[in-house]
Amino acid sequence: MNLGDVTDATVPKMSLLSPPAHGGAISTRTFIPHRVHEAIGVFGAVSIATACMLPGTVARAIADVPATDEGPVEVEVEHPTGFFTVTLEVEVTGDAITVTKAALLRTARLLMRGEVMVPSSVWSRGASQ
């Protein structure tokens, strides 16, 4: 890959692809040096979604995506903690496909859970109004 010494870097990033398992377009596992990514990165999701649209790629051969002439296409990229929806706008000219726009939607996850202690004086003020 001609990356030089990447001992302390977070490249190269690689993804394994498989047919969708949970209703998406394709299933992925992304590897960052020294570990498996908990989900998938933004650039990785766009790259994989794009590969799903290109005839002749491994991704296209196993992905469940609609054939398109032009316009927006949603590609749901499955990963270990959910899925990443990538919307691509594509132009088809003969056998060539050009991605003209990519938009992303992330799934939400719980960031915090806790308790808040509310003084009884707050409750008594609200009850009298």
Residue pairs with C-beta under 8 A, 6 or more apart in sequence:
1 12
3 9
3 11
3 12
6 12
6 33
9 33
10 32
10 33
11 33
12 33
13 30
13 31
13 32
13 37
13 41
13 44
14 30
14 31
15 28
15 29
15 30
15 31
15 40
15 44
15 48
16 28
16 29
16 31
17 26
17 27
17 28
17 48
17 58
17 59
17 62
18 26
18 27
18 28
18 62
19 26
19 27
19 62
19 63
19 64
20 26
20 27
20 63
20 64
20 76
20 78
21 27
21 78
22 78
22 83
23 76
24 64
24 76
24 77
24 78
24 83
25 49
25 52
25 63
25 64
25 65
25 75
25 76
25 77
25 78
26 48
26 52
26 59
26 62
26 63
26 64
26 65
26 75
26 77
26 78
27 78
27 79
28 40
28 44
28 48
28 77
28 78
28 79
29 36
29 37
29 79
29 80
30 36
30 37
30 39
30 40
30 41
30 44
30 79
31 37
36 80
37 44
37 79
38 80
38 81
39 79
39 80
39 81
39 82
39 84
40 48
40 77
40 79
40 84
42 84
42 104
45 77
45 79
45 84
45 86
45 104
46 86
46 102
46 104
48 59
48 75
48 77
49 75
49 77
49 86
49 88
49 102
50 88
50 99
50 102
51 57
51 58
51 59
51 60
52 59
52 60
52 63
52 65
52 75
53 60
53 65
53 68
53 73
53 75
53 88
53 90
53 97
53 99
54 60
54 97
55 95
55 97
63 75
65 73
65 75
66 73
68 90
68 92
69 92
70 89
70 90
70 91
70 92
71 89
71 90
72 87
72 88
72 89
72 101
73 87
73 88
73 89
73 90
74 85
74 86
74 87
75 85
75 86
75 87
75 88
76 83
76 84
76 85
76 86
77 83
77 84
77 85
77 86
81 107
81 109
82 107
82 109
83 107
84 104
84 105
84 106
84 107
85 104
85 105
86 102
86 103
86 104
86 105
87 101
87 102
87 103
87 104
87 105
88 99
88 101
88 102
89 99
89 100
89 101
89 102
90 97
90 98
90 99
90 100
91 97
91 98
91 100
